[in-house]
Amino acid sequence: MNELFSVKDKVVVITGGTGVLGACIGEYLALEGAKVVLLGRRKEEGDRIVNDIVAKGGEAIFLTTDVMSADAVQRNCDEIMSRYGRVDALLNAAGGNMPGATIQPDGSIFDLKVEDFQKVLDLNLTGTVIPTQIFLKPMVEAGKGAIVNFSSMAAFRPLTRVLGYAAAKAGISNFTAFMANEVATKFSPSIRVNAIAPGFFLTNQNRALLTNPDGSLTSRGADVIRQTPFKRFGRPEELCGTIQYLISDASAFVTGTVAIVDGGFNAFAM
């Protein structure tokens, strides 16, 4: 059997593990044989996801965390190392947005709430840097590992409204490239850092922005579909293959990249 894409027995840590995308990816990897650790704030939801994964034959645990607290993430890492002895891959899927960090259609830059802008930067960007710092250490000790950050279409395109989120995601793409060079040249070329940039996937955070209660498209949702050659939103499971590739030996010579999974949105011109 060709093991090039295998993730069997890899210890995979996923921040934002209770989100729609994180949970879907976690279940997929667990059923592919990985030992999945979901990190998140919502213990009840995390336990539900883990119980579902285990019932289907996968291995997973949930740990409560706060990605903006180095102490909390370090405790998570200590517990994972005590249980498994290593960390093979980290997926930085935690993130989100706040109304105050956006510019409404009838508003302007003067309506931006700077404190909310800062919170969105912290959650998405700092909330990627801190877990990277902490979970990179056991990878350095082992001389191998893979980190996958979560960027966004907002990092490529000047999307309207989502000012804070876009700034943070652009930072994540830049941080990914920086870290790819940092770890390969100072520690090991067998530690790789890449990112994934999902297009538009319906999640709990953006559903109301893109769809109406009856399931029809909002004006913004219609704009997205018009600019997506596939003419639909992505399905969470459609991220799983790219993630598996990026944490498997299939991408052994790939680092510093941002893999786009967007149904063609970023390629659309007019």
N, C-alpha and C positions, 0 to 999 in steps of 0.2 A: 504494500500500500504506500502511495506517495504521501509523506508527512509534511510536505512543504507548507501547507496552510494550517497545520494542526495547532490547536491551542490546548490540547489535552494536558491536564495537570498543571497548567500555568496558573499562578496566583494573580488574579486580576482585581485591582481595586478601582471602584467607580464612585467618584463623588457625584452628588446630584442623583443618587441611585434610586430615589423614589419618584423622580420625574418620569414623564411618559417615555422619553427617549432613553434615559439611563436604565429604567426598569426593563424595557424591551431588549436593549443590548445585553444587559446582565443575564436575562433569561436565556437568550440565544447562546451566549458564550458558555453558560453553565451546562446547557444541553449538548454543547460541543465538547464537553469534558473539562472545562476550566473550573477552578475553585474561585468562585466569585465572592467578593466582599463589597456589599453595597453600603455606602456612607450617605447619611442624610439627616435631616432634622426631625422628620416625622416618624417616630418609632412605630406607631401602630400600623401605618402604611408600609413601612419597611418590613416589619414582621409578616404582614400579609403577603407581600411580594415574595419574600423568602420561602414562606410555607407553600406557596403555589409552585415555586421552582423545585423545591424538594419533592413535592407530590408528583412532579413530572419526571423525577429521576435525576435532577441536577444537584450540585453541591453549592450552597450559598449561605452566607451569614449577613446580618445587618448590624451596623454599629452607628450609634448616634454621634453626630459631629457638628462642628461649626467651622466651615472652611476659612473663615476669617480669624480663627483663633489658633495660633501655632501650638498652644498647649493642648487643645482638644485634638488636633490632628496628630500630634506626637503621641498622645495616649492611644489613639486608633492604631498608629503604626506599631507601637510597642505590643499591643494586643495581637495584631496580625503576625508579627514576627514570633511572638511566643507560641502562637498556634501553628503557623506554617513554616516559619524559619526563613522566609524569603518573600520578596515582592517582584513578580516578573513584569507586570504591566500596570500602569496608572492611566485611567481615563478621567480627565478633568471635565466632567459634564455639568458641574454645578454652575448656575447662573440665573439671570432673571432681569426684570426691568421694573420701573416704577413710573407712575403717571407724571410725577413732578420732574422727571428727567427727560420727558418728551415734549415736543412742540406740537400743539394741536393745530388743525387746519386754519382755525380762526385766530391763532395766536402768533407770537414771534419769539425771537431769542430772549427778549426782555421778560418773558413769562417763565423762563427756565428757573426751577428751584435748585440753586447750586448745591444745597445740602443733599437733595435727592440724587443729583448728578454724581456727587461724590460717593454716595452709597452704592449706586449702580456700578461705578468704576471699581469700588472695593469688592463687591460681591463677585463680579465677573473676572476682573483682572487680578486683584490681590488674592481672590479666592482660587485662582489658578496657580499663582506664584507660591503661596504657602504650602499647599500639598506637594507641589513639585520639589521644593526644597527638602521637605521631610521624607518623602518616599524615594527620592533620588539616592539618599544615603545608603540604604540597603542594596540598591542596584549598583552603586559604585563599589561597595564591598564585594559584591558577587561578580563584578566586571561585565555585567550584561543587563539588559532590560529595555523596555519600550514605554514611552510616554506619548499619549495622544491628547492634545488639547482640543477644545471645542471653539472654533471660530464661527463665522456667520457670513451670509451674503452681505450683511451690513458693513463688513470689513472691506469689501470690494467696491460696493456701490454707495454713493451718497444718498441712501434711502431717506425719504422725508420722515419727519416726526421723531425717530428713535435716536436722538442725539447722544445721550449718555451710553446707551447700549452699543451703538456703532463705534463710539470712541474706545470703549472697553474691548470690543472684539477686534478692532484694528490693532490694539495693543497686544492682544493675545497672538495674532498672526506674527507680529514683530518679535514678541517674546519667544515664540516657537523657533524662529530662525536663529535668534541669539543663542538659545539653549542648545540647539543642534550642534553649533560650533563649539560652544562652551564644554559640553560633556565629551564630545568626540576627541577634542584636542587636549583636554586636561585630565580626562579619566579613562575612557575606553570608547573605541569606535563601535563596540558592540552594544552601546547604549544609544538608542535612537530617540529623537524627539520630532514628532510630526503633529499635524492638526487636521481636523476634518471640518469642512464648512458646509453644514446642511443648508439646503434651500429652504423652502417654506413647508414645514410640517405642522399639522395641527396639534397643539399642546394645550395644557390647561391655562397657560399664560397668554397665548395669543388667539385662542379660539373666538373670544368675543370681538376681537379686533378684525378677524377675517371672515367670520360667519355670523349670521343672525340666529336668534333662537330657533327659527324654523329650519335651519340648515342652509338657507340660501346665502349667497355671498354678500358681504358688505361691499361698499365701493372700493375699499382698499383690497379686499379679497379678490374682487374682480380685476383690479389693476395687476395683482400678482399673477393670476391665471393668464391674463392677456399677454404677459411678458414671459410666460413659461412655455416653451415649445411642447412639453408633454401635456399641457392643458389640464393639470390637476396638481393637488398638493402631494407631497411625498408621504409615504407610509413609514412609520418608525422602523419596521423590519428591513427597510431598504437601505438603512445605514449599516446593518450588521456585517455585510460582506466586506465593506471597505475597512471597518474596524478590525475584523479578523485578519485581513491582509496586513494592516499596519502593525499588529502586535505579533504576527507570526514570522517565521523564517522566510516567508515569501517576499518580504520587504527588507531583507537583510542589508541591502545597499541603498536604502531610502531613508533620508533624514532631512529635516528642515523644510519639508513640503507642507502645503495645505491642500488636502484632497477635497475637491468640490463634488458634492452629491446634491444636485439641484434641479434635475429634469431639464437642464439647458438654460435656466434663468440667467446665469452670468454670461452666457454666450449670445443672448438676444440683443439685437441692436434696434431694429425698427420694423 
